[in-house]
Amino acid sequence: MLEKLFHWLFGYARFRVVGDGARFFTICAKSRIGLWGYRRESGQAMACVRAREYRKLRRISRRAGVRLRVMERKGLPFWLQRLSRRKGLVMGALCGAALYVFLSGFTWGVTVSGTQKLPDSLILDAARHCGIYVGSRLDGQSPRGANAGIQTQVAGLSWVGVNTDGCFTHILVNESSERPRLAEKGGWSNIVAAREGQVVEIQAASGRPEVALGDTVVKGQLLISGLYQERQDPWAEPLEDPLQVTGQARGSVVAETYREFTVQVSAKKNERLETGWVQSRYTLCLFGLRIPLGMPFGEAGENVRCWQETYQAKALGTVLPLSIQREARAYGEKQVRVLSEEEQKEQALLKLRQAQRAGIAPGGRVAQEELVFSFTEGACILQAKCRCREEIGVVQEILVE
C-alpha cells in the first residue's frame, strides 16, 4: 500500500517495448533504473517506471534497438499538470473551499423545543440578546452564558440548555410549574348570595350551609356560614356551653337565576370593498441580514389591508438561513350596505352571546331562553328572557372590632 502511494505521489508511466525486451530490461537493470509491473500482452513486454526516469530509457532503447510506446501516465504530477490547463476550474474549487470554510463559522439555524405555554418567538428573542441567532458567529457564542441569560430574561423557565450541532443550534427548555396557592389564613367570612335565584346545588368545603336545595334566596342572603353555633338536639337536654365554630366559609352554591338581556344592532353595516390594487415589496434574508429588494412603503391608511408572507429555503428537509419575505398591501374603499332581516338577526344574536358571557358568572350557562326580535327604522332590537344556572355565592368578610 505504501509503495503504491509512493508511486502515485511522484508519478509513473506505463510503457510497452516493441522489439527485444530481454536485452532492454537487462541494460535497465545494469543502469540501476527501477522498473516494476512486468507483464506481457500480445507478445510485447510492458512495465512501469517513475516519471523522472523515463527520459533515461530513450538512450537505453537506442542501445537495445527497441522502441518504447507510453500506454498511460498516472500520479499527482500528471494530475496537477492537467489542472493547470483549466485555471477556471482550479479557481472555482479554491473559491468554493474558501466559501465553505467561511460559512461554516456562522449559525445556519436555531430551533426551540420543550415549550408548552410559552411561544417559541419569546425564547428566540431572548437568545438573540445573548448572541445566538441565524447569522451569528459560532466562535462568539457562549452556550453557558446563553443558558443563564435566557432563563433570566424569560420568566417561567426552570431549566435551559443550549446545544450546538455543527452550524445549527438547538435550545431545549423546561417550563416551571405554578406553585400551589396556600389557603388564606386568618379572618372570618361568610358566603352570601350575589343575586336572587333558586338553589340547585350546594358544596360546602368549610362552614355550615344555611339553605337547602330548592330554597329561593334573595340578594345578600346568607348561604354558608363561617361563624355559627352547634345545633342542639330538640329532644335532648340543652347544653350549657354549646360549641362555637369560627373560621372562613368556603364552598359553592349554584342556583337557577332569571335574567333579561336587551341588545340593539344597526341595519346598516360599513364594509370594506377590495379595489384589486395590491402592492408588494420583497426582502432577501440571508444569515440574519435583511436586504430590501424594493422601495419602502409609506404609511398605511385605514382602508389598507397588510400582510406578510415568508418563503423559506429548504434542502433535504433542513431549513436553510435563506428566505424571501413578501410584504403586501391591498387597497380598498368603504361602502355602506343595508342588512337583510336575517343578517340583522345574526348580528343581534352574536351581540347577545357577548352580553351573556359578560353578565353571567364564570362557569355558568343559559338553560332556557325566550327570544323576541323587533325591527325599527334602521335597527333591530333583540330581547331575551333567560333562565341560567350559575354560581351566586360570594365571600363576605366578617369584620370584628
KEBAMAR-192459 format. One record per atom (N, C-alpha, C): residue in three letters; y, z, x. Coordinates in steps of 0.001 Angstrom, whole numbers, plus 500000, padded with zeros to 6 digits. Atoms other than C-alpha are relative to their C-alpha. Layout:
N
alaYZX ...
This chain:
401
met498794500000500830 met500000500000500000 met501261500000500868 leu498846499949499114 leu502428500907502803 leu500164498689500762 glu499926501274499289 glu501532497692504615 glu500619498911499130 lys499421500976500917 lys502365495601501548 lys501498500240499818 leu498581499673500134 leu505670497446501117 leu500771499594501250 phe499364500383498739 phe506477496865504796 phe500217498487500057 his499877501461499993 his505812493119504499 his501058499531499012 trp499028500436501015 trp507924492866501337 trp501422500307500451 leu498658499647499551 leu510910494653502889 leu500515499035501054 phe499564500893498932 phe511010492371505938 phe499801498531499657 gly500215501372500419 gly509901489227504092 gly498884499313500758 tyr501084500743499360 tyr506973486927504802 tyr499854498644499326 ala500231501355500500 ala505889483317504351 ala498509499694500061 arg501396500443500028 arg502512481922503342 arg500008498495500312 phe499984501392499555 phe501740478609505099 phe498572499460500052 arg501278500712499925 arg498957476029505316 arg499975499184501289 val500167500715498737 val497615474482508524 val499275498692499718 val500601501334500143 val496937470741508452 val499562499540501401 gly500527500368498682 gly494689469914511424 gly499005501037500480 asp500955499075499380 asp492632472003513889 asp500544501422499910 gly499494498654500209 gly493269475501512537 gly499475500999501009 ala500578499036499068 ala490946477252515016 ala500837500074501272 arg499173500005498783 arg492976476140518084 arg501361500644499727 phe498669499448500339 phe496245477060516297 phe499948501524499934 phe500090498551500135 phe495100480585515403 phe499689500681501336 thr500297499431498676 thr493765481136518955 thr501278500134500817 ile498733499935499252 ile497126480291520504 ile500906501078499423 cys499176498957500631 cys498855482576517952 cys499546501385500446 ala500504498695499575 ala496591485479518932 ala500390500289501431 lys499597499792498623 lys497306484939522639 lys501504500245500124 ser498535499804499985 ser501060484807521866 ser500409501295499293 arg499765498715500679 arg500717488157520003 arg500914499847498772 ile499314500211501277 ile502038486806516709 ile499078500501498893 gly500830499393501032 gly500771488893513817 gly499847499127498769 leu500324500750501207 leu499068486907511066 leu499029500820499156 trp500938499323500895 trp497194488177508027 trp499805499133498748 gly500267500761501223 gly495833486979504718 gly499305498679500253 tyr500700501251499695 tyr493492484371506233 tyr499114499605498811 arg500925500546500989 arg491691482140503752 arg500006498475500110 arg500146501452499919 arg490600478545503292 arg499934499435498592 glu499977500690501276 glu491358476283500351 glu500005498494500247 ser500103501467499899 ser490365472625500049 ser499839499549501446 gly500266500365498618 gly489179472589503671 gly501144500254500953 gln498842499720499159 gln492545473795505033 gln500193501513500086 ala499800498565499770 ala493300477196506572 ala501389500411499538 met498735499450500467 met496046479417505163 met500138501416500545 ala499727498651499483 ala497703482615506455 ala501436500371499668 cys498653499483500238 cys500815484757506206 cys500590500478501311 val499299499582498795 val503441485548508839 val501360500573499602 arg498696499430500278 arg506627487616508994 arg501063498919500076 ala498990501052500119 ala509754485627508145 ala500681499712501324 arg499267500221498760 arg511495486138511506 arg499124499385501106 glu500893500563498997 glu508401484980513442 glu499505498599499648 tyr500496501322500400 tyr507861481764511528 tyr500503498915500938 arg499473501034499113 arg510092479780513913 arg499162499859501271 lys500846500074498796 lys507806480648516823 lys498762499146499759 leu501200500795500283 leu504968478877515020 leu500234498508500179 arg499754501437499843 arg506687475492515340 arg499580499534501408 arg500383500372498632 arg506254475410519129 arg498482500042500187 ile501452499886499879 ile502662476591518819 ile499312498870499243 ser500626501093500765 ser501901473966516160 ser500036498687500775 arg499940501228499205 arg503063471188518520 arg498963500043501113 arg501026499873498963 arg500794472523521286 arg498599499799499434 ala501328500113500602 ala497839472741518903 ala499789498678499293 gly500124501302500660 gly498536469339517389 gly499749500115498509 val500161499826501447 val498741470602513799 val501375499963499342 arg498771499937500782 arg501314470551511047 arg499917501197499040 leu499922498821500877 leu502462473545509005 leu500748499641498723 arg499354500184501306 arg503345473481505310 arg500194501382499363 val499693498700500626 val505098476510503779 val499630499936498522 met500432499942501395 met503455477412500466 met500940500850499133 glu499106499130500769 glu505688480293499344 glu500688500972500943 arg499237498997499274 arg508270482728500579 arg500199501207499090 lys499887498781500799 lys508316486337499374 lys500652501104500827 gly499410498856499328 gly510127489555500166 gly501468500181499663 leu498623499641500301 leu513508491212499977 leu501019499037500591 pro498987500928499456 pro515408488853502339 pro500137498721499180 phe499925501226500801 phe514496485795500262 phe500587500268498614 trp499448499643501314 trp515321487592497016 trp501513500168500072 leu498554499842499834 leu518769488550498334 leu500674498661500261 gln499429501324499739 gln519334485015499512 gln500181499217498698 arg499855500686501288 arg518677483658496021 arg501131500604499178 leu498915499366500746 leu521039486229494522 leu501368499631500549 ser498708500345499402 ser523791485292496976 ser500533498676499467 arg499558501266500587 arg523877481864495339 arg500508500185498573 arg499554499715501377 arg524559483487491941 arg500911501225500037 lys499073498883499845 lys527604485636492594 lys500392500609498643 gly499654499477501328 gly528420485933488894 gly498953500969499488 leu501078499116500431 leu525023487469488178 leu500044501324500754 val499919498777499194 val525433489931491032 val501168500862499546 met498840499232500446 met528919490943489926 met499777500597498616 gly500293499462501328 gly527749491330486335 gly499073501195500052 ala500924498871499874 ala524864493567487396 ala500702501225500563 leu499271498873499427 leu527166495698489549 leu500963500613498997 cys499080499477501019 cys529739495992486775 cys499243500734498902 gly500796499320501022 gly527019496863484253 gly499515501359500469 ala500452498716499463 ala525639499566486540 ala501149500996500086 ala498839499105499926 ala529131500977487114 ala500417500482498617 leu499644499606501364 leu529862500937483381 leu499001501004499438 tyr501023499061500473 tyr526563502684482661 tyr500220501394500591 val499750498697499365 val527314505430485189 val501254500642499430 phe498742499450500521 phe530870505805483843 phe499819500539498583 leu500161499571501392 leu529884506002480162 leu499010501150499873 ser500942498886500057 ser527052508429480945 ser500680501344500190 gly499284498741499821 gly529685511029481753 gly500768500447498787 phe499277499646501221 phe531028511132478171 phe499011500409498907 thr500795499594501164 thr529776512657474916 thr499970498864498988 trp500166501112500929 trp528382509979472618 trp499884500466498551 gly500162499523501383 gly527678512127469566 gly499891501509499959 val500071498561500233 val527984515672468185 val499420500216498600 thr500644499720501278 thr525669516906465401 thr499959501503499770 val500021498589500409 val525540520197463472 val498799500206499082 ser501122499647500871 ser522510521850461863 ser500004501509499792 gly500095498582500322 gly521809525186460213 gly501024500480499000 thr498984499577500958 thr524786525222457835 thr499421500019498586 gln500429499886501388 gln524220526316454249 gln501199499952499052 lys498807499970500839 lys527574527174452692 lys501204499390500708 leu498863500517499249 leu529981526193455455 leu499859498491500203 pro500080501450499759 pro530854522481455795 pro499881499699501483 asp500158500407498597 asp529906520650458993 asp501342499679500643 ser498695500352499433 ser533507519471459402 ser500713501222500562 leu499374498778499487 leu534632523088459883 leu499442500350501374 ile500610499725498703 ile532149523551462733 ile500461498974501038 leu499579501045499070 leu533136520213464313 leu501450500191500433 asp498603499740499628 asp536851521114464194 asp500085501144501011 ala500004498889499048 ala536132524426465927 ala499457499567501354 ala500542500498498735 ala534005522640468534 ala501008499114500734 arg498985500851499362 arg536833520176469154 arg501026500850500748 his499068499115499311 his539175523052470001 his499380500595501262 cys500699499476498811 cys536518524208472501 cys499660498903500997 gly500224501085499045 gly536431520796474207 gly498739499202499774 ile501224500748500295 ile533305519398472522 ile500284499063498837 tyr499760501022501013 tyr533908516159470640 tyr499550498663500569 val500430501330499572 val532935512500470781 val501060499420500922 gly499083500533499018 gly534503511043473907 gly500418500997501068 ser499634498995499000 ser534883514308475856 ser499118499872501241 arg500748500062498751 arg533783514529479483 arg498913501075500013 leu501096499044499943 leu530401516189479990 leu500217501052501078 asp499806499028498930 asp531433517809483250 asp501078501019499674 gly498970499040500400 gly534326519537481475 gly499577500929498882 gln500478499159501094 gln532193521199478803 gln499395501290500536 ser500589498699499684 ser531147524836478859 ser499248500478498763 pro500745499597501204 pro528330525466476356 pro500106501492499694 arg499910498566500257 arg528503529236476811 arg501362500369499421 gly498672499734500547 gly532247529308476258 gly500170499440498603 ala499912500589501335 ala531881526993473248 ala499274500862498976 asn500707499112500930 asn529335529365471679 asn500915501107499496 ala499110498903500401 ala531799532246471702 ala501231499483499275 gly498799500530500639 gly534756530040470765 gly499770499595498559 ile500294500424501378 ile533124528536467671 ile499761501207499113 gln500293498810500796 gln531858531923466486 gln501273500797499729 thr498740499283500211 thr535352533391466919 thr500874499283498981 gln499110500757500880 gln537144530587465062 gln499468499893498573 val500600500187501329 val534696530246462147 val499418501337499539 ala500516498752500549 ala534124533344460046 ala498711499736499223 gly501250500126500736 gly530683533899458583 gly498842499486500819 leu501077500456499131 leu528582532881461602 leu499460501200500775 ser500632498922499243 ser526086535293463132 ser499484499537501359 trp500534500520498734 trp524830533013465910 trp500358498533500120 val499638501391499713 val525904529730467539 val499346499598501318 gly500600500535498784 gly524033527639470093 gly500430498566500210 val499572501351499647 val525342524530471859 val499038499458501052 asn500990500605499110 asn522678522313473463 asn500387498552500267 thr499705501377499616 thr523161519054475344 thr498697499276500326 asp501162500851499735 asp520611516257475473 asp500524498652500465 gly499425501226499479 gly521871513541477776 gly501471499908499628 cys498619500214500422 cys525061512179476252 cys500269500520498589 phe499847499495501361 phe524549513931472900 phe500006501524500023 thr499860498552500107 thr525493517493471939 thr499572500435498609 his500499499477501265 his523741519473469219 his500463501448499849 ile499496498652500284 ile525333522569467658 ile499119500604498913 leu500867499297500934 leu522925524964465954 leu500673501311499617 val499319498797500477 val524442527706463791 val499098500743499028 asn500695499148500962 asn523145530555461675 asn501057500813499266 glu498991499305500791 glu525290531855458841 glu499565501432499720 ser500281498587500265 ser525538535598458324 ser499950500244498502 ser500119499643501411 ser524507537093455005 ser501048501052499645 glu498989499052500451 glu527003539055452952 glu499425501410499935 arg500418498611500069 arg526816542787453215 arg499994500482498544 pro500007499484501371 pro525797544526450005 pro501134500992499789 arg498898499107500311 arg528656546290448348 arg499474501383499621 leu500384498628500298 leu528350550025448274 leu500607500432498672 ala499507499495501277 ala528698551778444997 ala501226500871500223 glu498783499224499878 glu532112553262444463 glu499706501475499722 lys500205498576500143 lys532216556984444851 lys501289500656499517 gly498843499240500464 gly534450559491443182 gly500587499407498740 gly499343500451501213 gly536335559292439916 gly499049499960498816 trp500755500067501247 trp535195559363436309 trp500472498793499214 ser499627501175500779 ser535153556400433971 ser499086499848498799 asn500751500390501193 asn534008555153430556 asn500018498484499883 ile499980501418500343 ile533207551693429242 ile500410499882498554 val499456500159501348 val535255550690426200 val499974498527499629 ala500046501364500515 ala535400547580424033 ala501312499284500293 ala498815500807499731 ala537790544840425103 ala500481499263498762 arg499629500653501249 arg537750543257421618 arg498989500372498928 glu500875499684501121 glu536136543526418201 glu498735499166500084 gly501257500724500029 gly532534542495417673 gly498865500860499503 gln501223499320500424 gln529002543409416594 gln499046500057501177 val500805499789498813 val526811544878419331 val498610499391499789 val501326500618500064 val523665542834420048 val499144500369501214 glu500772499646498804 glu522648544147423492 glu500735501098500755 ile499423498889499245 ile523204547390425435 ile499102500278501204 gln500694499610498778 gln522232548159429027 gln500884501004500726 ala499238498932499367 ala523422551494430422 ala499323500380501316 ala500543499618498701 ala522824551884434170 ala500306501459500307 ser499621498592499862 ser524673555205434240 ser500948500344498858 gly499222499616501170 gly526265557137431397 gly499149499959498737 arg500737499930501266 arg525271557579427752 arg500591499023498999 pro499481500913501031 pro525551554807425120 pro500486500782498787 glu499409499352501169 glu527780555843422247 glu499915499132498763 val500177500902501134 val526967552886419975 val498562499516500001 ala501356500508500138 ala523745551358418712 ala500039498517499669 leu500085501419500331 leu522536547806418188 leu500357499788498535 gly499585500305501358 gly524131546255415126 gly501293500662499589 asp498741499342500338 asp527184548524415165 asp501157499033500194 thr498767500769499872 thr530556546928414615 thr501041500878500677 val499051499224499224 val533118548064417147 val501359499331499944 val498637500496499963 val536876547687417413 val500500500083501430 lys499431500021498655 lys539062547132420429 lys500350501418500440 gly499720498688499446 gly539267550235422616 gly498982501063499657 gln501005499000500386 gln536225551968421083 gln499093500306501187 leu500866499565498909 leu534023553992423459 leu498602499431499800 leu501333500597500061 leu530794552161424245 leu498996500792500831 ile500858499211499104 ile529244554003427212 ile500869501086500604 ser499217498859499535 ser530474557454428131 ser499502500461501362 gly500338499445498703 gly530588558711431698 gly500218501500500068 leu499736498559500083 leu531704562224430685 leu499514500468498628 tyr500566499598501286 tyr529527563798427998 tyr499247501316500152 gln500728498719500058 gln527725566977426939 gln498601499746499448 glu501386500159500428 glu523992567314426477 glu499876500223498496 arg500218499871501443 arg522954566734422882 arg498923501036499722 gln500928498912500316 gln521235569749421295 gln499109499618498831 asp500955500233501084 asp518201569679419063 asp500475500763498765 pro499496499278501201 pro519407570466415487 pro499006501014499462 trp501014499072500530 trp516143572295414766 trp499714501146500971 ala500215498931499023 ala516261574454417895 ala501226500913500056 glu498890499072499853 glu518411577422418773 glu501066499372500897 pro498935500592499186 pro521801576368420135 pro500052500638501375 leu499899499529498622 leu522228576602423903 leu501368500623500233 glu498741499346499702 glu524850578990425165 glu500824499203501000 asp499297500765498968 asp525717576800428150 asp499366498606500117 pro500607501342499941 pro524833573141427419 pro500410499264501274 leu499790500744498773 leu524610570689430320 leu501189499039499843 gln498859500897499965 gln527854568891431166 gln499746498918501066 val500240501128499090 val527456565415432746 val501320499278500237 thr498780500722499630 thr530338563789434604 thr499640498943501023 gly500263501078499043 gly530388560534436525 gly500625498699499547 gln499501501333500314 gln531034556839436320 gln499046499304499038 ala500797500776500949 ala529831554783433373 ala499820498582500532 arg500305501344499534 arg528090551594434451 arg498975499389499066 gly500936500662500899 gly526368549070432226 gly500609498741499411 ser499574501238500644 ser526723546051429987 ser499812500125498500 val500056500010501466 val527462545662426284 val500378498596499542 val499785501352500495 val527097542216424735 val500127500060498486 ala499738499971501438 ala528475541609421270 ala500233498585499500 glu499677501264500674 glu528858538800418797 glu501436500109499509 thr498577499942500301 thr532568538108418519 thr500432498764499220 tyr499428501105500771 tyr534742535857416396 tyr501298499580500678 arg498799500534499356 arg537357533631417987 arg500444498722499305 glu499424501235500516 glu539675530878416814 glu500805499336501107 phe499283500779498995 phe540998528124419066 phe500701498842499297 thr499238501137500513 thr543658525513418302 thr500564499227501182 val499495500857498928 val544374522603420641 val500616498760499387 gln499298501199500465 gln546581519554420328 gln500095499008501145 val499895501068499007 val546465516227422171 val500859498889499430 ser499140501106500404 ser548808513273422104 ser499161498767499693 ala500688501242500352 ala547798509975420512 ala500282498892500995 lys499674500999498995 lys549320508118423461 lys499559500519501360 lys500493499633498673 lys547926508101426982 lys500590499060501038 asn499483500788498880 asn549557506989430198 asn498841499601500906 glu501068500516499164 glu547159504799432153 glu500572499163501131 arg499610500796498842 arg547349503070435497 arg499199498706500006 leu500635501312500037 leu546600499342435486 leu500078499360501379 glu500057500645498685 glu545443497682438714 glu500621498607499932 thr499390501329499926 thr547526494648439715 thr499172499025500825 gly500827500857499159 gly544892493311442125 gly500500499849501419 trp499468500095498642 trp547076493653445216 trp499477501182500808 val500607498979499147 val545194495559447931 val500412499752501441 gln499649500065498590 gln546456496277451446 gln498945500739500814 ser501014499375499133 ser544070497079454289 ser500545500105501413 arg499638499769498594 arg544555498485457777 arg498776500551500709 tyr501215499636499282 tyr541771498787460338 tyr500361500746501289 thr499839499209498783 thr541399501249463211 thr498664500030500729 leu501192499962499166 leu538885500997466054 leu499897501370500657 cys500235498674499428 cys537405504376467071 cys498909499863501065 leu500919500150498876 leu535763504335470500 leu500088501241500873 phe500061498778499204 phe534694507572472207 phe501169500934499668 gly498933499099500417 gly537216509554470164 gly501394499420500099 leu498701500659499870 leu540052507132470987 leu500218499083498806 arg499666500797501182 arg541737505585467930 arg500958498887500414 ile499196501171499640 ile543076502068468469 ile500372499277498705 pro499617500692501245 pro545089500739465481 pro499962498497500177 leu500100501459499977 leu544437497094464673 leu500960499354499018 gly499025500546500930 gly547396496627462366 gly501228500883499951 met498760499251500149 met550840497838461415 met499779501183499065 pro500178498831500873 pro551114501320459842 pro500582499762498619 phe499519500087501368 phe551637501716456107 phe501275500824499843 gly498858499181500381 gly554794503021454548 gly499573501119499075 glu500312498914500920 glu554995505891452090 glu499373499434498724 ala500699500446501207 ala552636505576449141 ala500743500484498766 gly499355499633501254 gly554187505543445691 gly499039500706499065 glu500836499271500949 glu552873507344442640 glu498996499110499304 asn500935500929500642 asn551152504206441329 asn499084499327501011 val500832500570498941 val549202503598444539 val498751500857500147 arg501268499309499786 arg545526504492444911 arg499543499731501430 cys500352500117498588 cys544475505179448523 cys498568500482500220 trp501330499556499601 trp541008505453450024 trp499711499515501416 gln500364500295498615 gln539313505230453392 gln498507499772500105 glu501397500336499774 glu536028503671454487 glu499735499963501503 thr500386499975498588 thr534179504087457790 thr498717499204500182 tyr501170500795499653 tyr531745501559459238 tyr499515500470501374 gln500510499379498778 gln529641503400461836 gln498957499103500650 ala500969500808499250 ala527745501520464545 ala498771500847500316 lys501265499326499717 lys524071502440464997 lys499104499078500813 ala500989500745499205 ala521329501400467403 ala498706500792499994 leu501325499363500086 leu517670502225466724 leu500081501361499307 gly499874498760500762 gly518692504903464228 gly500913501034500612 thr499105499059499323 thr521124506590466665 thr501441499590499751 val498590500267500262 val524783506861465729 val500737499859501325 leu499253500261498775 leu526968505340468457 leu501455500437499827 pro498588499580500094 pro530507506511469299 pro500932498817499800 leu499211501189500297 leu531875503269467895 leu500026499817498498 ser499870500168501445 ser533207502842464386 ser501325499298499705 ile498783500650500490 ile535808500933462410 ile500360500652498674 gln499512499369501224 gln537866502741459780 gln500949499055499271 arg499148500846500830 arg539485500897456920 arg500792500872499037 glu499112499320500928 glu542462502371455127 glu500526498963499010 ala499638500979501024 ala543129500608451845 ala500918500635498968 arg499092499596501072 arg545811500832449178 arg499959498954498900 ala500004500877501167 ala545530499377445701 ala501209500349499138 tyr498766499774500742 tyr548790498981443833 tyr499767499737498507 gly500135500130501447 gly549104499365440082 gly501317500298499311 glu498814499710500806 glu551563499914437282 glu499578500800498774 lys500283499143501139 lys551784502381434421 lys500146499233498690 gln499876500533501341 gln551228501486430807 gln499599501078498996 val500269499028501055 val551140503490427591 val499079499353498974 arg500973500533500950 arg548111502979425369 arg499797500986498865 val500234499171501189 val547613504263421830 val498497500197499846 leu501410499684500116 leu544274506022421487 leu499519499872498565 ser500601500032501327 ser541935505465418578 ser499644501428499576 glu500335498657500487 glu540859508393416399 glu498789500576500735 glu501161499512499270 glu537504508608418185 glu500384500458501397 glu499554499594498666 glu539210508713421569 glu500826501273499937 gln499234498756500149 gln541608511375420295 gln499074501196499797 lys500961498914500190 lys538644513460419160 lys499338500392501317 glu500614499688498710 glu537016513155422576 glu500953500790500892 gln499025499277499189 gln540215514266424304 gln500219501416499470 ala499806498669500586 ala540637517153421857 ala498798500903500294 leu501191499203499678 leu537019518305422397 leu500001500427501466 leu499939499653498589 leu537494518169426154 leu500994501134500248 lys499006498940499841 lys540623520309425901 lys499525501298499368 leu500554498794500632 leu538819522719423533 leu499020500701500938 arg500971499393499075 arg535991523260426037 arg500712500704501153 gln499240499338498944 gln538541524057428716 gln500601501307499503 ala499433498766500552 ala540221526599426437 ala498918501046499769 gln501094499050500211 gln536849528183425580 gln499545500612501330 arg500392499444498701 arg535914528543429250 arg501031500990500518 ala498958499088499532 ala539253530197429944 ala500083501261499153 gly499829498851500890 gly539187532525426892 gly498791500902499905 ile501217499198500144 ile535556533656426676 ile499673500673501324 ala500339499245498797 ala534373536300429138 ala498959499243500826 pro500987500679499150 pro532375535027432149 pro498571500348499588 gly501381499802500432 gly528718534545431230 gly499804499879498505 gly500110500122501455 gly529497534234427511 gly499765498558499583 arg500255501339500525 arg528676531289425288 arg500372499959498526 val499695500209501417 val529512529822421903 val498688499824499262 ala501245500073500766 ala526683530486419465 ala500127499066498799 gln499792500832501191 gln528187528709416457 gln501484499693499896 glu498596500358500138 glu531393526823415802 glu500186499037498838 glu499612500886501102 glu533154525029412978 glu501274499284500418 leu498892500795499495 leu535488522168413937 leu500701499294498851 val499183500686501006 val538333520780411835 val501034499158500743 phe499045500910499372 phe540260517689413015 phe501059499631498976 ser498894500475500837 ser543669516757411605 ser500887499112500858 phe499189500978499278 phe545837513798412589 phe501397499970499418 thr498591500115500382 thr549620513695412511 thr500590498813500726 glu499362501111499311 glu552133511207413766 glu500049500282501505 gly499971499891498553 gly551384510854417449 gly499214501150500573 ala500741498856499456 ala548983513818417794 ala498730500213499197 cys501254499586500643 cys545522515132416987 cys499861501502500216 ile500112498540499949 ile545061518833416183 ile498554500375499665 leu501376499544500186 leu541659520500416518 leu500003501520499868 gln500148498567500236 gln540971523934415022 gln498513500331500024 ala501400499611499841 ala537739525678415973 ala499848501477499668 lys500367498624500322 lys536249528830414446 lys498633500249500631 cys501191499839499161 cys533643530153416858 cys499448501412499887 arg500706498737499831 arg531049532904416913 arg499372499974501388 cys500383500007498591 cys530418533857420507 cys499166501228500327 arg500733498876499413 arg528044536075422451 arg500549500198501400 glu499319499775498735 glu529921537656425311 glu500054501483500316 glu499840498632499531 glu530437540788427359 glu501348500539499527 ile498749499419500497 ile533001543072425696 ile500329501314500696 gly499751498723499356 gly532687546181427860 gly500865499883501233 val499137499914498824 val535409547015430372 val500060501451500443 val499971498652499442 val535652550011432684 val501399500598499802 gln498755499264500187 gln538327552564431806 gln499916501321500747 glu500043498787499201 glu539041555300434331 glu500508501197499182 ile499586498748500639 ile539395558908433179 ile500876500745500987 leu499046499331499137 leu542465560464434684 leu500001501500499695 val500024498553500158 val542258564202435267 val501123500570500852 glu498906499378499266 glu545365566177436220 glu499611501396500492 
